[in-house]
Every structure is written in structure tokens, then in C-alpha cells.
Amino acid sequence: MTEREISTADTDGLYKRLESEAEAGGYHLNPDVEFTKDLVRSLIINERRYGYLACPCRLAAGDRQEDLDIICPCDYRDPDLDDYGACYCALYVSDAIKNGKEQPRSIPERRPSREVRMQSSAKGHGRISGLSLPVWRCKVCGYLCAREHAPETCPICKVKRDRFELFLNPAAK
């Protein structure tokens, strides 16, 4: 499948949907519209190829269960935004990058190897008893999320990161 087979209407439609969902959730698409639409076209190609929006910057296995962590928005978006101001493919960016106060920079791959992912899956990684990430709570609306840092903006009530509190800390046993 080539880029030529993706209509402008398809690209514009997915772009508008992603932009609307991102902004509603406190996220931002890359302000470089041409670059972002190239990523959107690649997402459409992957959706047609695999049946889901696999990250255009990673090699998908073609098995939804194996690729769950890289279905856009991927599991690595929020930590990448926290650490680098953009996700791995730079579809999503921080306020600072969106507003031109910072420039996007190189982001190392944080997706574990297939072997590590399979081992974690076999161990039942992610259950409460094996909680590996802190859980943050929005003090305004009660939204909970498990990640290294609280989100920049609450996706529910739109308050800033400073309105979150550490709710569960797996490091404190």
C-alpha cells in the first residue's frame, strides 16, 4: 500500500479526530501539520494492514495482542512526553514544544525487546499485587493513573500536574 492510495479526506478525517481527542485529553499533536499528517497517513496504512493504529515508527508484529503496547496512543507516550517533551514518533508533544519554547529532540526507544515483553506478560505484570508504577490521583476530580509521573494535564478536568497527589507508591512497602 502506498501513500498515494490514502485519500486526503481519510488523512484529514483521522487528523481532526486525533487532534480533537488529544486536546480533550490534555495532549497536543505536533504543530508541524505536514509532518503530523505524514504520521497520520502511516497510521492509516498500518490500520489497513493490521486492523489497528500501530505506531508508524515501530515494527509491528501484526498480532494485536503482541502489539497492544504500540497501538496509538502507545504505552510509552506519557513517559516520553515527561522525559523528552514528545512521544517516540513525535505525533504528541508537550505544551513547551507546541508553543515553540522547546524544540523536539532525539528520543531513545523505551519499548522492551519482544523477549522481555513476553516474560513480563507471562508473570502477570500489571496486576495490583505486582504494581510496578506509582498511582497518581487528581485531587480535583479523582482521576487515577499509574505511571512514573502525574500527567501534565488531567484528561478529565484539565487541571495542571501540580493538582495531582501520589495515591499508591509501589516503592513504599
PESUL-V382051 format. One record per backbone hydrogen bond with DSSP energy under -1.0 kcal/mol. CO is the residue of the C=O (numbers start at 1). NH is the residue of the N-H. E is the energy in kcal/mol with one decimal. If there is no record, write none. Layout:
co/nh/e
CO/NH/E
CO/NH/E
This chain:
co/nh/e
2/5/-1.3
3/6/-1.7
7/11/-2.4
8/12/-3.2
9/13/-2.4
10/14/-2.4
11/15/-2.7
12/16/-2.6
13/17/-2.1
14/18/-3.1
15/19/-2.7
16/20/-2.5
17/21/-2.7
18/22/-2.7
19/23/-2.6
20/24/-2.3
21/25/-1.4
22/27/-3.5
23/26/-1.2
28/93/-2.5
31/33/-1.6
32/36/-2.8
33/37/-2.8
34/38/-1.6
35/39/-1.8
36/40/-2.4
37/41/-2.4
38/42/-1.8
39/43/-2.3
40/44/-2.2
41/45/-2.3
42/46/-2.4
43/47/-2.5
44/48/-2.5
45/49/-2.4
46/50/-3.2
47/51/-1.8
52/54/-2.0
53/72/-3.2
55/58/-1.2
63/67/-2.1
67/70/-2.3
68/71/-1.1
69/75/-2.4
70/55/-2.7
74/77/-1.3
76/80/-2.3
77/81/-2.8
78/82/-2.6
79/83/-2.5
80/84/-3.3
81/85/-1.3
85/94/-2.8
87/90/-1.3
91/30/-2.4
92/87/-2.2
94/98/-2.7
95/99/-2.7
96/101/-2.2
96/102/-1.4
97/100/-1.5
113/117/-2.5
114/118/-2.5
115/119/-2.1
116/120/-2.5
117/121/-2.1
118/122/-2.2
119/123/-1.5
120/125/-2.3
121/124/-1.2
124/127/-1.5
127/130/-1.2
128/131/-1.7
134/147/-1.8
135/167/-3.3
135/168/-1.6
136/145/-1.9
137/165/-2.5
138/142/-1.8
143/138/-2.6
145/136/-3.3
152/161/-1.6
154/158/-1.6
159/154/-2.9
160/163/-2.2
161/164/-2.0
163/139/-2.5
165/137/-2.8
168/135/-2.9
169/172/-1.2
171/173/-1.1
